[in-house]
Amino acid sequence: DPTTTAVVQWIVPDATPAGVSVRPVAQAVGDWQPFRTTTRPFPKTDLRVFRAELTGLAPDTEYFLRVGGTPTVRRFRTMPAR
């Protein structure tokens, strides 16, 4: 359900699992909600595919997304309920 769930996936040459965390953009300061990631090999390479299903999100809400300990923060929005 794209109103309350998002899936993120990325490919890197590192086998160390990287956590994913999100928080609403409207929340000026606060705790990041962590999500579990899964990993699998990318066929015929030394790369790894990481995937996280972000559930329990609020409809029509913009979120910050952070992968691992990197300082890079991305944004996404859930779909409206209607």
C-alpha positions in Angstrom: 0.0 0.0 0.0 1.8 3.2 -1.2 -0.1 5.3 1.3 1.7 3.7 4.3 4.6 1.7 2.8 7.7 2.4 0.7 10.4 0.1 -0.5 14.0 1.2 -0.9 16.7 -0.7 -2.6 20.3 0.0 -3.4 23.4 -1.8 -4.7 26.9 -1.3 -3.2 30.2 -3.2 -3.2 30.0 -3.7 0.6 28.7 -6.8 2.4 28.3 -4.9 5.6 24.5 -4.4 6.3 23.5 -0.8 6.3 20.5 0.3 8.3 17.8 2.6 7.0 16.0 5.1 9.1 13.3 7.7 8.4 11.5 10.6 10.1 8.8 13.0 8.9 10.2 16.2 7.4 7.6 18.2 9.5 9.3 16.9 12.6 12.0 19.6 13.1 14.0 17.5 15.4 13.5 14.0 16.7 14.3 10.4 16.6 14.8 8.5 13.4 12.8 5.3 13.1 15.0 2.4 12.0 14.0 -0.3 9.6 15.5 -3.7 9.0 17.4 -4.4 5.8 17.9 -7.6 3.8 20.9 -8.3 1.6 21.6 -10.6 -1.2 24.4 -11.0 -3.9 24.0 -9.2 -7.2 24.4 -12.0 -9.7 27.8 -12.4 -11.4 29.4 -9.4 -9.5 31.0 -8.6 -6.2 28.1 -6.2 -5.4 25.4 -6.6 -2.8 21.7 -5.6 -3.1 20.2 -4.1 0.0 16.5 -3.7 0.4 14.2 -2.3 3.2 10.4 -2.2 3.4 9.3 0.9 5.3 5.9 0.2 6.9 3.6 2.0 9.2 4.1 5.4 7.5 1.5 8.1 7.5 -0.4 8.8 4.2 0.5 12.0 2.2 3.5 12.7 4.4 7.0 13.7 3.3 9.9 11.9 5.0 13.6 12.2 5.3 15.5 8.9 4.5 19.0 8.1 5.7 21.0 5.0 4.7 23.6 3.7 7.1 25.9 6.2 8.8 26.2 8.4 5.7 25.4 12.1 6.1 23.4 12.1 2.9 19.7 12.5 3.5 17.0 11.9 0.9 13.3 12.7 0.7 10.2 10.9 -0.3 6.5 11.2 0.1 3.8 8.6 0.7 0.7 8.7 -1.5 -2.5 10.4 -0.3 -5.2 8.2 1.3 -7.6 9.1 -1.5 
